[in-house]
Amino acid sequence: MNIKFSVITICYNAADVLPLTIESVLAQDYDDYEYIIQDGDSTDSTPDIIKDYSERFAARNIELIYNRMPDGGIYDAMNKATSSARGDYINFMNAGDCFYGADVLSHVAGVIARYPRDKMPAIVYGDCAVYEYGRFFLFPKSLEVIEEKMPFSHQSVFARSGFVREHPFNTSYRYSADYDFLLTAHDLDAAFCDCAATVCITSADGTSSVNYHDTLMESAAILKDHGKYHHTGAELERTERSLRIKQFVMDHFPVFVRKMIRGIQIRHRGQCFDVVLPPWYHNIPGRS
């Protein structure tokens, strides 16, 4: 059984990091995929970069679809891109993120192929290596915590395309509509499958990573909307206070102090990760 993927990259004025993502997509040793770049009408050199790559995709007979139009934010852009996706599964690998290895798509396809077509899981997920302050750590993946928080990185998710279209991202959420989507899948008893592989490398400077307080409050609202929030007001208040402190540290402390603190946290939480960097990652300034 052949599995076709739609890899989608959302971008806006991301010319400095977009080549990292594109190179990781183009490096895949699996050919049955299309690549959709959903550009929010960039004013930098993004269109030129995509034009430069078009011949390389054509040489491999891989369709490169470039949609350039204004959008209402990242989740609106994700919905727009989904409407043009023709693969069996969709992966959102946004600008600045990348696949961990050249065999990610072939590995995931092999996992999905074990299922009869009418029983293919709605959500396939894996591990995610996160870059922050010159070090890598493993995103804490656990489906068991989905009724408390984001269970894994959305970049490590392959979602059945029909399911994504039936349950589009809720654009009223600014930071955590991906969490709302996964929680919806869980509420509907959709099948989840761990592919048991590291899927991606992401950076911890994303929108939801640097707005700790707002992300917390939005996640709490999502849990309430799903009837899952069971914490007391006092518990939420304590968490809110601790995140305000964390936000202050992130915004005002020197980098070497933040790096030291994160290193202690990573070791304490058992998130240390011996990353094997792919070739395409070495060309990004400041990352090695």
C-alpha positions as CSV (number, residue, x, y, z in Angstrom):
1,M,0.0,0.0,0.0
2,N,1.4,3.4,-1.1
3,I,1.0,6.2,1.4
4,K,1.1,9.7,-0.1
5,F,2.1,12.6,2.2
6,S,1.4,16.3,2.0
7,V,4.2,18.2,3.8
8,I,3.1,21.7,4.5
9,T,5.3,24.7,5.5
10,I,3.7,27.9,6.8
11,C,5.9,30.9,6.4
12,Y,5.9,34.7,6.4
13,N,9.1,36.7,5.8
14,A,11.2,33.7,6.8
15,A,13.8,33.7,4.1
16,D,16.6,33.3,6.6
17,V,15.4,29.9,7.9
18,L,13.2,28.6,5.1
19,P,16.1,26.9,3.2
20,L,16.7,24.7,6.3
21,T,13.1,23.4,6.1
22,I,13.1,22.9,2.4
23,E,16.4,21.1,2.3
24,S,15.1,18.6,4.9
25,V,12.0,18.0,2.8
26,L,14.0,17.6,-0.4
27,A,16.4,15.2,1.3
28,Q,13.8,12.6,2.0
29,D,14.5,9.2,0.5
30,Y,10.7,8.7,0.0
31,D,9.2,10.1,-3.2
32,D,5.5,9.8,-2.8
33,Y,4.8,13.2,-1.3
34,E,3.9,16.7,-2.3
35,Y,5.3,19.8,-0.8
36,I,3.0,22.8,-0.1
37,I,4.4,26.1,1.0
38,Q,1.7,28.4,2.3
39,D,3.2,32.0,2.3
40,G,1.3,34.8,4.0
41,D,2.3,37.2,1.2
42,S,6.0,37.7,2.3
43,T,7.7,40.9,1.3
44,D,11.3,39.5,1.7
45,S,13.1,37.1,-0.7
46,T,10.9,34.1,0.1
47,P,9.4,33.9,-3.4
48,D,12.9,34.0,-5.0
49,I,14.1,31.2,-2.7
50,I,11.1,29.0,-3.6
51,K,11.7,29.7,-7.3
52,D,15.3,28.6,-6.9
53,Y,14.2,25.3,-5.4
54,S,11.5,24.5,-8.0
55,E,13.8,22.8,-10.5
56,R,15.2,20.5,-7.8
57,F,11.7,19.3,-6.9
58,A,10.8,18.9,-10.5
59,A,13.9,16.8,-11.2
60,R,12.6,14.3,-8.6
61,N,9.1,14.5,-10.0
62,I,7.8,15.9,-6.6
63,E,5.1,18.5,-6.9
64,L,5.9,21.8,-5.2
65,I,2.9,23.9,-4.6
66,Y,3.4,27.6,-3.7
67,N,0.4,29.4,-2.3
68,R,1.0,33.1,-1.6
69,M,-1.8,35.0,0.0
70,P,-2.6,37.0,3.1
71,D,-4.0,35.0,6.0
72,G,-5.4,35.5,9.5
73,G,-2.5,33.9,11.3
74,I,-0.7,30.6,11.4
75,Y,-3.8,28.4,12.0
76,D,-5.8,30.1,9.3
77,A,-2.8,29.5,7.0
78,M,-2.7,25.9,8.0
79,N,-6.4,25.5,7.2
80,K,-5.9,27.2,3.8
81,A,-3.0,24.9,3.0
82,T,-5.0,21.8,4.0
83,S,-7.7,22.6,1.5
84,S,-5.2,22.1,-1.4
85,A,-3.5,18.9,0.1
86,R,-4.0,15.7,-1.8
87,G,-2.0,13.3,0.3
88,D,-3.3,10.6,2.6
89,Y,-1.5,12.3,5.6
90,I,-0.5,15.8,6.4
91,N,2.6,17.0,8.2
92,F,3.1,20.6,9.2
93,M,6.8,21.4,9.1
94,N,6.8,25.1,9.4
95,A,9.6,27.5,8.4
96,G,12.7,27.1,10.7
97,D,11.8,23.5,11.6
98,C,13.1,20.5,9.8
99,F,12.9,16.7,9.5
100,Y,15.4,14.9,11.8
101,G,16.6,12.5,9.1
102,A,16.3,11.6,5.4
103,D,14.3,8.5,6.2
104,V,11.5,10.0,8.3
105,L,8.8,9.8,5.6
106,S,9.8,6.3,4.5
107,H,9.8,5.1,8.2
108,V,6.3,6.7,8.9
109,A,5.0,5.2,5.6
110,G,6.2,1.8,6.7
111,V,4.4,2.1,10.1
112,I,1.1,3.2,8.5
113,A,1.3,0.4,5.9
114,R,0.9,-2.2,8.6
115,Y,-2.7,-1.1,8.9
116,P,-5.6,-2.0,6.5
117,R,-6.5,1.2,4.6
118,D,-9.9,1.4,6.4
119,K,-8.2,1.3,9.8
120,M,-5.3,3.6,9.3
121,P,-4.8,5.8,12.4
122,A,-6.0,9.4,12.4
123,I,-2.8,10.6,14.2
124,V,0.7,9.2,13.8
125,Y,3.3,10.9,16.0
126,G,6.9,10.7,17.1
127,D,9.7,12.3,19.0
128,C,10.9,15.8,18.6
129,A,14.4,17.3,19.3
130,V,14.2,20.8,20.5
131,Y,17.0,23.4,20.1
132,E,17.3,26.1,22.7
133,Y,20.3,28.2,23.9
134,G,22.9,26.1,22.1
135,R,21.7,22.7,23.3
136,F,19.1,20.0,22.3
137,F,16.6,18.3,24.4
138,L,13.8,15.8,23.8
139,F,10.2,17.1,23.8
140,P,8.4,15.3,26.6
141,K,6.2,13.0,24.5
142,S,3.3,11.3,26.3
143,L,-0.2,10.6,25.0
144,E,-1.3,9.9,28.6
145,V,-1.1,13.6,29.5
146,I,-3.3,14.9,26.6
147,E,-6.1,15.9,29.0
148,E,-3.6,18.1,30.9
149,K,-1.3,19.6,28.2
150,M,0.1,19.3,24.7
151,P,1.2,15.6,24.5
152,F,3.8,16.0,21.8
153,S,5.2,18.5,19.3
154,H,2.8,19.2,16.4
155,Q,5.7,19.1,13.9
156,S,6.1,15.4,14.8
157,V,2.5,14.7,13.9
158,F,1.2,13.1,10.7
159,A,-2.6,13.5,10.6
160,R,-5.0,11.8,8.2
161,S,-5.9,14.5,5.7
162,G,-9.6,13.7,5.7
163,F,-9.7,14.1,9.5
164,V,-7.9,17.4,9.3
165,R,-10.5,18.7,6.8
166,E,-13.4,17.5,8.9
167,H,-11.9,19.1,12.0
168,P,-10.1,22.3,10.9
169,F,-8.0,24.3,13.3
170,N,-10.0,26.7,15.5
171,T,-8.7,30.1,14.5
172,S,-10.2,31.8,17.6
173,Y,-7.1,30.3,19.4
174,R,-3.9,32.2,18.8
175,Y,-1.3,29.9,20.4
176,S,-2.8,26.4,20.9
177,A,-5.2,25.5,18.2
178,D,-3.0,22.5,17.5
179,Y,-3.6,21.3,21.0
180,D,-7.3,21.8,20.5
181,F,-7.1,19.7,17.3
182,L,-5.4,16.8,19.1
183,L,-7.8,17.0,22.0
184,T,-10.7,16.9,19.6
185,A,-9.2,13.7,18.0
186,H,-8.8,12.2,21.5
187,D,-12.4,13.1,22.4
188,L,-13.7,11.4,19.2
189,D,-11.7,8.2,20.1
190,A,-9.6,8.6,17.0
191,A,-6.7,6.1,16.7
192,F,-3.3,7.4,17.7
193,C,-0.1,5.6,16.7
194,D,3.5,6.3,18.0
195,C,5.9,5.8,15.1
196,A,8.7,5.2,17.5
197,A,11.2,7.5,15.7
198,T,12.5,11.0,16.0
199,V,10.6,13.0,13.4
200,C,11.8,16.6,13.6
201,I,14.0,19.3,15.0
202,T,12.3,22.5,16.2
203,S,13.4,25.7,17.9
204,A,12.0,26.8,21.2
205,D,11.7,30.4,20.0
206,G,8.3,29.7,18.4
207,T,5.2,31.9,19.2
208,S,3.7,29.5,21.8
209,S,7.2,29.0,23.4
210,V,7.8,32.6,24.3
211,N,4.3,33.6,25.5
212,Y,4.1,31.3,28.5
213,H,1.3,33.0,30.3
214,D,-1.0,33.5,27.3
215,T,-0.4,30.0,26.1
216,L,-1.3,28.7,29.6
217,M,-4.5,30.6,29.8
218,E,-5.5,29.6,26.3
219,S,-4.7,25.9,27.0
220,A,-6.9,26.2,30.2
221,A,-9.7,27.7,28.0
222,I,-9.3,24.8,25.6
223,L,-9.5,22.2,28.4
224,K,-12.7,23.9,29.7
225,D,-14.2,23.9,26.3
226,H,-13.6,20.2,26.1
227,G,-14.9,19.6,29.6
228,K,-11.4,18.4,30.8
229,Y,-10.3,21.2,33.1
230,H,-10.4,20.0,36.7
231,H,-8.0,22.3,38.5
232,T,-9.1,24.8,41.1
233,G,-8.7,28.5,40.7
234,A,-6.0,28.5,43.3
235,E,-4.0,25.9,41.3
236,L,-4.3,27.9,38.1
237,E,-3.3,31.0,40.0
238,R,-0.1,29.3,41.3
239,T,0.8,28.1,37.8
240,E,0.1,31.5,36.4
241,R,2.4,33.1,38.9
242,S,5.2,30.7,38.2
243,L,4.9,31.2,34.5
244,R,5.0,35.0,35.0
245,I,8.3,34.5,36.7
246,K,9.5,32.2,33.9
247,Q,8.5,34.8,31.4
248,F,10.4,37.5,33.3
249,V,13.5,35.4,33.3
250,M,13.2,34.7,29.6
251,D,12.7,38.4,28.8
252,H,15.3,40.0,31.1
253,F,18.0,37.6,32.2
254,P,21.3,37.3,30.3
255,V,21.5,34.4,27.9
256,F,24.2,32.5,29.8
257,V,21.9,32.5,32.9
258,R,19.0,31.2,30.9
259,K,21.1,28.6,29.3
260,M,22.4,27.4,32.7
261,I,18.8,27.2,34.1
262,R,17.5,25.3,31.1
263,G,20.4,22.9,31.3
264,I,19.6,22.1,34.9
265,Q,15.9,21.6,34.1
266,I,16.7,19.4,31.1
267,R,18.9,17.1,33.2
268,H,16.4,17.0,36.1
269,R,13.5,16.1,33.8
270,G,15.5,13.4,31.9
271,Q,15.2,15.2,28.6
272,C,18.8,14.9,27.6
273,F,19.2,13.9,24.0
274,D,22.3,12.9,22.0
275,V,21.3,14.6,18.7
276,V,22.8,13.5,15.4
277,L,22.5,16.6,13.3
278,P,21.5,16.1,9.7
279,P,23.7,17.7,7.0
280,W,21.2,20.4,6.2
281,Y,21.3,21.7,9.8
282,H,24.9,22.7,9.8
283,N,24.5,25.6,7.4
284,I,22.2,27.6,9.7
285,P,24.0,30.5,11.4
286,G,24.5,30.0,15.1
287,R,23.5,26.4,15.1
288,S,26.0,23.5,15.2
